[in-house]
Amino acid sequence: MSRDLAKTGTYLALHLTIGFTVAYLLTGSVAVASGIALIEPMVNAVAFFFHEKAWATVPLRSGHFRASAAA
């Protein structure tokens, strides 16, 4: 397994665990917390897609929004 795939998997597990924990603490319901923990990342993925599309329309100007060397 590549390092990037392992990193993605562990981040997903962390994200789902935090989402479930916060939702459970707020609702006290395992069912509701499970639903929120599973649905929220899907909604975020769709929002991210449209966020990227919107940013693709922003014209680049010299000296602004430069990509860092680490990215």
Secondary structure, DSSP 8 states (H G I E B T S, - for coil): --HHHHHHHHHHHHHHHHHHHHHHHHH--HHHHHHHHHHHHHHHHHHHHHHHHHHHTS---TTSS---TT-
